[in-house]
């Protein structure tokens, strides 16, 4: 596997632009467009020309502070954003082919650090600097359903399992929480609290009974699996990776099921880790970007890796190649 081939790196911004919230939205939105990939050919032409060059079509400035996270919906032309202004905004692609604010969610008391959406797109889960995880359900509009308060410091990452009935979270308090939905009343309840030596910015389910976790500034990723005996998650292995100092929780960890690839930003590197047939993991490539302020994602089919970093001040797209 080789993702080194760079398709383009054509978008430069001045260093000051990084700190302008509207431009920051634009940079993140461009990165997430490739991940959504629901756009048809006519829509894609708005973002990519014949040479595959990205062009800007719109700037969104509804948020009043830095935008921390973006998540695109796959079944509808919508995405959600979470900000340091404590709000979550649901954006919709309208008849004028523009993105507009559809609804603002304001239940959190501090910055929004992470968001996930279920596959049915009727559940949003949010993690915040206010130490809470909130569940939001859709019934003609979005409503706050439930709050989990078992973290005692900021929540940095969330992930849903394939069955969509279990959530894993990690935060600055050096805990990993496993939260499960009750089959009877559909409420979410804490079923396990794992103490870790060092806090981590990233956690990701690989399947229903396995997840990966990255402790901060460690050159390894830990794999946790559910025990058949007591149905509790235990650490079963560590995968060597390349890392370096890390100061940013952006660029969530994700698993591309179709290619059996775990994508993990660690420090100055993007590590691409293959799950092989015997259940083991192999780090196949570590892309050195050269700076920790690195943001990005991978397309849902695993064909494109998109990054933006403060060193190059460019959006860069790399294409998957089998070797």
Secondary structure by P-SEA (a helix, b strand, c coil): ccccccccccccccccccccaaaaaaaaaaaaccccccccaaaaaaccccccbbbbccccccccccccbbbbbccccbbbbbccccbbbbbbbccccbbbbcccccccccccccccccccccbbbbbccccbbbbbbbcccccccccccccccccccccccccccbbbbbccccbbbbbbbbccccbbbbcbbbbbcccccccccccccccccccccccbbbbbbbbccccbbbbcbbbbbbbcccccccbbbbbbccccbbbbbccccbbbbbbcccccccccbbbbccccccccccccccccccccccccccbbbbbbbcc
